[in-house]
Structures are given as structure tokens and as C-alpha cells.
Amino acid sequence: MAPMATHVITGSGSGIGAAVARRLHARGDELVLHARDAARAKQLAAQFPGSSTLVGDLADPDKLSWAFSHQSLPDRVDSLLHIAGVVDLGPVGELTPKSWRHQINVNLISPAELTRHFLPQLRLANGHVVFVNSGAGLSAHADWSAYAASKHGLKALADSLRQEEHGNGVRVTSVYPGRTASAMQVKVHQQEGKPYDAARWIDPESVATTIVMALDLPRDAEINDLTVRPGR
């Protein structure tokens, strides 16, 4: 990754996204941090001084392009990091269409729309698209159908994009973390009715290490898929 690279990041407010943003901010890279609304954008700007923000609701991907057209965007993008995500567990017999749509919109359609929007800037920079997927994107279990479906779709998006953009010099990496100590994992445990112990799961900083490694890999190589599992 070139010095003073520009990174567009979703999900930078907590967990893996915040850990990645801290790493890149500390070394002086330019950050464009996605936020769902103006209030959240203000919080992120204060958390990462000198960064820019980009406002748009991932739950409503049809309006993202319109929202971006009213904001200043970077001329080049060295990396687009899709880290935001939502989860809502439940058996197929109980999940509502609203729950299905929300997870698919945030976890799959919005990453596709953001990628479409920033592809010209990524091609200009020979940039890198990173999709933070999930173990659920490789194997689905009971009560995880909607979330896993969105993440299986995200894998398909990444695999197709990689083949389409290889000739344009754009690298594409999917990262599949196991359970990570984060606000999302707290919610998962609440939905599962289980006690939460952060020490049992991957530290977000460890996943951030793998993502930054993929970004910094010399241009003679590309990490396509990276699986990260709890070490305890």
C-alpha cells in the first residue's frame, strides 16, 4: 500500500472496523469513514481527527448513490473496506421478510452498491477491495439462515469481482473471521441465550492485523481468501 493511501471504511465505529481504522489512522493514511447519519459521522470525525466522513444508510441501498452525489468524494481510493454488518438470528419458520431484507441489504446489496460507486477510483489507484465476511459465509448452521445467506452472497460478490477486475489491477480479498469479541457478538449471545465472555473470542485487533497485512502485501501477490479462527 502506497504512503498516504486513501481508505474508504464501513463499520469503523466499533469492533474490527474501529481496530482497522485506528491502525491506518496512526500511520497517517487518509480515511473516509462511512456513517449511517450525520450524528454518527460527527462522532467518527471526533474519534479519528483529520478523517473525512461519508453519510448513507446501508439499510437502504437504493438511496446510497443519491446520498453520495451530494457529498465530496475522494478522486482515488486505494482500498474499500467493507466491515459493517448486522445479524438477526432465528429459525426459518420464524424469520420475517423484514429481517431477511435488512440483513441482505446491509451485508450484501450495500457492499455491492458501494463497490460499484467506487470502482472508477479503485481502478485509477490499482486499489484493493476487502470484504470482511464471516465463518457463516462458508457454512450455515441452525438459526443463522438469513445472516449466512447474506454472507454466502458476499462471497459470491467478491469472487465475481475478483475475476472481473483482475485485469484492471484491482485486488479483492475476503476475510472470514470466527467469533470476535465485539458488540455484534454480545448481541449474538443475547439472542442465543448464552453468557458472553469476551476472553473466549478473537480480539478485533487480531483480525485488523490480518486485514492490514493483506493491504500491505507487495503487488506481486494477492490474498484471495483468509480464514481467522479463535486460538483458544
Salt bridges, closest charged atoms under 4 A:
ASP29 OD2 - HIS7 NE2 2.74
ASP29 OD2 - ARG27 NE 3.04
ASP37 OD2 - ARG36 NE 3.92
ASP60 OD2 - LYS63 NZ 3.59
ASP78 OD1 - ARG76 NH2 2.64
GLU113 OE2 - ARG116 NH2 2.76
ASP159 OD2 - LYS155 NZ 2.73
ASP159 OD1 - ARG162 NH1 3.08
GLU165 OE2 - ARG123 NH2 2.76
GLU192 OE2 - ARG179 NH2 2.70
GLU205 OE2 - ARG22 NH2 2.74
GLU205 OE1 - ARG23 NE 3.16
ASP216 OD2 - ARG27 NH1 2.81
GLU222 OE2 - ARG162 NE 3.72
